[in-house]
């Protein structure tokens, strides 16, 4: 799993500067919102936000901080999905999708006990993921990925239904973030 490649893919998908009137995030560049850039010390115009700063933020906030590199050691495609979903919805939401999917796929606790959906990657989540992959093999990773993407898609629909302005983004979210 090469985080640099994942970051490059996200930046390519997010594009350069944007300030869509329906986007609550306001001005963004390279997919980084102004609020996130400010939280990381950038004080200039978002039109001038450096790509290198975006790369550093993606690595720190959306990979290292939520501990997705540990997931990559067990299930690289799941880690890539966590990263991408985390960028779009927040790492805690992405991690919650993983935990909920694992709980739903544990065959009523026969394979492993339910996880607390605390939306953090910790030893218990990693151990459970390892147990799941071991019991279900690499095909299990594919099925787990589908379950996570189903949760993500449902959330996108909920966001569009609860705030009509989000309908401006729904098609792109579904086309570019699922599958």
C-alpha positions as CSV (number, residue, x, y, z in Angstrom):
1,X,0.0,0.0,0.0
2,X,1.6,3.2,-1.1
3,X,0.0,6.2,0.6
4,X,1.7,8.6,-1.9
5,X,-0.2,7.0,-4.8
6,X,-3.5,7.2,-2.8
7,X,-2.8,10.9,-2.1
8,X,-2.0,11.6,-5.8
9,X,-5.2,9.9,-6.8
10,X,-7.3,12.0,-4.4
11,X,-5.7,15.2,-5.5
12,X,-6.3,14.3,-9.1
13,X,-9.9,13.6,-8.4
14,X,-10.5,16.6,-6.2
15,X,-8.8,19.0,-8.7
16,X,-7.5,22.5,-8.1
17,X,-9.3,25.5,-6.6
18,X,-13.1,25.3,-6.1
19,X,-15.6,27.5,-4.4
20,X,-19.0,26.0,-5.2
21,X,-21.9,27.9,-3.7
22,X,-23.6,24.7,-2.4
23,X,-20.5,23.4,-0.7
24,X,-20.5,24.1,3.0
25,X,-16.8,23.6,3.1
26,X,-16.3,26.9,1.2
27,X,-13.1,27.5,-0.8
28,X,-11.0,24.4,-1.3
29,X,-7.8,23.6,-3.2
30,X,-6.6,20.1,-3.9
31,X,-9.6,18.9,-1.9
32,X,-8.5,20.6,1.3
33,X,-11.1,23.0,2.7
34,X,-10.1,26.5,3.9
35,X,-11.0,25.5,7.5
36,X,-8.6,22.5,7.4
37,X,-5.9,24.5,5.8
38,X,-6.2,27.2,8.5
39,X,-6.1,24.6,11.2
40,X,-2.8,23.5,9.8
41,X,-1.4,27.0,9.7
42,X,-2.1,28.2,6.2
43,X,-3.2,31.9,6.3
44,X,-3.2,32.9,2.6
45,X,-5.8,32.7,-0.2
46,X,-6.9,29.2,-1.0
47,X,-6.1,29.9,-4.6
48,X,-2.4,29.9,-3.5
49,X,-2.6,26.9,-1.2
50,X,0.5,24.7,-2.0
51,X,0.1,21.2,-3.2
52,X,2.8,20.1,-0.8
53,X,0.8,21.3,2.1
54,X,-2.2,19.4,0.9
55,X,-0.1,16.2,0.7
56,X,1.2,16.7,4.2
57,X,-2.3,17.2,5.5
58,X,-3.6,14.2,3.7
59,X,-0.9,12.0,5.2
60,X,-1.2,13.4,8.8
61,X,-4.9,13.8,9.1
62,X,-6.3,11.1,6.9
63,X,-3.7,8.3,7.1
64,X,-1.3,8.5,10.0
65,X,-3.7,10.1,12.5
66,X,-6.5,7.6,12.1
67,X,-4.0,4.7,11.9
68,X,-5.1,3.4,8.5
69,X,-1.5,2.2,7.8
70,X,-2.1,-0.6,10.3
71,X,-5.2,-1.6,8.4
72,X,-3.2,-1.6,5.2
73,X,-1.0,-4.4,6.6
74,X,-4.0,-6.6,6.9
75,X,-6.3,-5.5,4.1
76,X,-4.8,-3.0,1.6
77,X,-8.1,-2.4,-0.3
78,X,-9.9,-1.7,3.0
79,X,-7.3,0.8,4.0
80,X,-7.5,2.6,0.6
81,X,-11.3,2.8,1.0
82,X,-10.9,4.1,4.6
83,X,-8.6,6.8,3.3
84,X,-10.8,7.9,0.4
85,X,-14.0,7.8,2.5
86,X,-12.2,9.6,5.4
87,X,-11.1,12.4,3.0
88,X,-14.7,12.9,1.9
89,X,-16.6,12.2,5.1
90,X,-14.1,12.2,7.9
91,X,-11.9,9.3,9.2
92,X,-14.3,8.6,12.1
93,X,-17.2,8.1,9.7
94,X,-15.1,5.8,7.5
95,X,-13.9,3.8,10.5
96,X,-17.5,3.5,11.8
97,X,-18.4,2.0,8.4
98,X,-15.7,-0.6,8.8
99,X,-16.8,-1.5,12.4
100,X,-20.5,-1.7,11.5
101,X,-19.7,-3.9,8.4
102,X,-17.6,-6.3,10.5
103,X,-20.4,-6.5,13.1
104,X,-22.9,-7.3,10.4
105,X,-20.7,-9.9,8.8
106,X,-19.8,-11.9,12.0
107,X,-22.7,-14.4,11.6
108,X,-24.4,-13.4,14.9
109,X,-21.1,-13.5,16.8
110,X,-20.1,-17.0,15.7
111,X,-16.9,-15.7,14.0
112,X,-16.0,-13.0,16.5
113,X,-17.7,-10.7,19.0
114,X,-19.3,-7.5,18.0
115,X,-17.1,-4.4,18.1
116,X,-18.0,-1.2,19.9
117,X,-18.6,1.2,17.1
118,X,-16.3,3.9,18.6
119,X,-15.1,5.1,15.2
120,X,-11.4,4.6,16.0
121,X,-8.9,2.1,14.8
122,X,-7.5,0.4,17.9
123,X,-6.2,-3.1,18.8
124,X,-9.7,-4.6,19.0
125,X,-10.7,-3.4,15.5
126,X,-7.4,-4.5,14.0
127,X,-7.7,-8.0,15.7
128,X,-11.3,-8.4,14.5
129,X,-10.3,-7.3,10.9
130,X,-7.5,-9.9,11.0
131,X,-9.9,-12.6,12.2
132,X,-12.4,-11.8,9.5
133,X,-9.8,-11.9,6.7
134,X,-8.3,-15.1,8.1
135,X,-11.7,-16.8,8.3
136,X,-13.0,-15.5,4.9
137,X,-9.9,-15.1,2.9
138,X,-9.2,-12.4,0.3
139,X,-12.8,-12.8,-1.0
140,X,-13.8,-11.6,2.4
141,X,-11.9,-8.4,1.9
142,X,-14.0,-7.9,-1.3
143,X,-17.3,-8.5,0.5
144,X,-16.3,-6.3,3.4
145,X,-15.4,-3.5,0.9
146,X,-18.8,-3.9,-0.7
147,X,-20.5,-3.6,2.7
148,X,-18.6,-0.4,3.5
149,X,-19.4,1.1,0.1
150,X,-23.1,0.3,0.6
151,X,-23.0,2.2,3.9
152,X,-21.2,5.1,2.2
153,X,-23.7,5.2,-0.6
154,X,-26.6,5.2,1.8
155,X,-25.0,8.1,3.7
156,X,-24.7,10.1,0.4
157,X,-28.4,9.5,-0.3
158,X,-29.2,10.6,3.3
159,X,-27.1,13.8,2.8
160,X,-28.9,14.7,-0.4
161,X,-32.3,14.0,1.1
162,X,-31.7,16.0,4.3
163,X,-30.1,19.0,2.5
164,X,-31.4,19.6,-1.1
165,X,-28.3,21.7,-1.9
166,X,-26.2,18.5,-1.6
167,X,-28.0,17.1,-4.7
168,X,-25.5,19.2,-6.6
169,X,-22.8,16.7,-5.5
170,X,-24.7,13.4,-5.3
171,X,-24.0,12.2,-8.8
172,X,-20.3,12.9,-8.5
173,X,-20.1,11.3,-5.1
174,X,-21.7,8.1,-6.4
175,X,-19.8,8.1,-9.6
176,X,-16.4,8.9,-8.2
177,X,-16.4,7.6,-4.6
178,X,-18.2,4.2,-4.8
179,X,-16.6,1.2,-6.4
